[in-house]
Amino acid sequence: MALLEVEMSLYEAILARRSVRSYKTQQLEKGIISSLLEAAIRAPTAMHGEPWGFVIIEDKQLLRSLSDQAKPMLLRMMHHHQHQQAFKLFELPGNQNFNIFYNAGTLILICGDTKIYSSEADCWLAAENLILAACAMGLGSCIIGCALPILNLAETKIKLGIPQDFTVVAPIVIGYPDDTPMPTSRKHPRILSSIPIGEVNYSH
Ligand SMILES: Cc1cc2nc3c(=O)[nH]c(=O)nc-3n(C[C@H](O)[C@H](O)[C@H](O)COP(=O)(O)O)c2cc1C
């Protein structure tokens, strides 16, 4: 297995992981993607369904073209559903230079077989495994949910070799980070109840 030096414990990787939105131009070495997929498929899977299928895109021109097609769709969706708030985090898709894949050299699509029970949940668990493994290997990643409308169009699926009974669940860009976002804070876990009462005391 082509693992880079792993210097983080799993717990450290969980705490350190951030979405990376700036990448170096260097492509991933051969073998890294296999290691990431190996981590992904170790995820729990309901009734051992293993519903996932993967598409690996390392063609920057194709990524740029998908991004360009996605942006007008996103603008329409934002307009119709008042989703502006969600896109505050990202650069506006209206900006010509904005690439929804942040110019990363690799996009991995985790696709779920819709005929298999619990396909979507399993794919998300695989996604988290993949992302944490990437973090532990010194790689950056970001889930690109806003690519889903374009990726799940029938014509795009044909172009990308995705069978029609598979859905793209988790598009994830991966690359060498050109930016190291600091760990963020999170709201404290909202403990709705703890039984026996008072047994769990969150203390961070
Ligand atoms: C389902 C899902 C979809 C997401 N879609 C996008 C996206 O389209 N573009 C983007 O830049 N980040 C996207 N993200 C990343 C979130 O914005 C990010 O996880 C959140 O702001 C928390 O920051 P962190 O990942 O650095 O902790 C997505 C995350 C999830 C879980």
The ligand as a Tripos MOL2 file, in Angstrom:
@<TRIPOS>MOLECULE
LIG
   31    33     1     0     0
SMALL
NO_CHARGES

@<TRIPOS>ATOM
      1 C1        -22.7120   17.5740    2.4080 C.3       1 LIG1
      2 C2        -21.6270   18.6200    2.3110 C.ar      1 LIG1
      3 C3        -21.5420   19.4000    1.1730 C.ar      1 LIG1
      4 C4        -20.5280   20.3610    1.0660 C.ar      1 LIG1
      5 N1        -20.4290   21.0730   -0.0950 N.ar      1 LIG1
      6 C5        -19.4360   21.9840   -0.2260 C.ar      1 LIG1
      7 C6        -19.2630   22.7020   -1.4550 C.ar      1 LIG1
      8 O1        -20.0080   22.5260   -2.4090 O.2       1 LIG1
      9 N2        -18.2310   23.5800   -1.5340 N.ar      1 LIG1
     10 C7        -17.3700   23.8110   -0.4960 C.ar      1 LIG1
     11 O2        -16.4580   24.6270   -0.6280 O.2       1 LIG1
     12 N3        -17.5040   23.1440    0.6930 N.ar      1 LIG1
     13 C8        -18.5050   22.2420    0.8410 C.ar      1 LIG1
     14 N4        -18.6360   21.5220    2.0040 N.ar      1 LIG1
     15 C9        -17.6830   21.7620    3.1040 C.3       1 LIG1
     16 C10       -18.3230   22.5570    4.2530 C.3       1 LIG1
     17 O3        -18.5160   23.8960    3.8370 O.3       1 LIG1
     18 C11       -17.3810   22.4850    5.4660 C.3       1 LIG1
     19 O4        -17.2740   21.1410    5.8790 O.3       1 LIG1
     20 C12       -17.8850   23.3340    6.6420 C.3       1 LIG1
     21 O5        -17.8300   24.6930    6.3180 O.3       1 LIG1
     22 C13       -17.0560   23.0860    7.9020 C.3       1 LIG1
     23 O6        -15.6800   23.3910    7.6780 O.3       1 LIG1
     24 P1        -14.5230   22.2990    7.8310 P.3       1 LIG1
     25 O7        -14.8240   21.1550    6.9170 O.co2     1 LIG1
     26 O8        -13.2610   23.0070    7.4520 O.co2     1 LIG1
     27 O9        -14.4970   21.8440    9.2710 O.co2     1 LIG1
     28 C14       -19.6150   20.5640    2.1450 C.ar      1 LIG1
     29 C15       -19.7220   19.7680    3.2820 C.ar      1 LIG1
     30 C16       -20.6980   18.8000    3.3650 C.ar      1 LIG1
     31 C17       -20.7650   17.9420    4.5990 C.3       1 LIG1
@<TRIPOS>BOND
     1     1     2 1
     2     2     3 ar
     3     2    30 ar
     4     3     4 ar
     5     4     5 ar
     6     4    28 ar
     7     5     6 ar
     8     6     7 ar
     9     6    13 1
    10     7     8 2
    11     7     9 ar
    12     9    10 ar
    13    10    11 2
    14    10    12 ar
    15    12    13 ar
    16    13    14 ar
    17    14    15 1
    18    14    28 ar
    19    15    16 1
    20    16    17 1
    21    16    18 1
    22    18    19 1
    23    18    20 1
    24    20    21 1
    25    20    22 1
    26    22    23 1
    27    23    24 1
    28    24    25 2
    29    24    26 1
    30    24    27 1
    31    28    29 ar
    32    29    30 ar
    33    30    31 1
@<TRIPOS>SUBSTRUCTURE
     1 LIG1         1 GROUP 0 **** ****
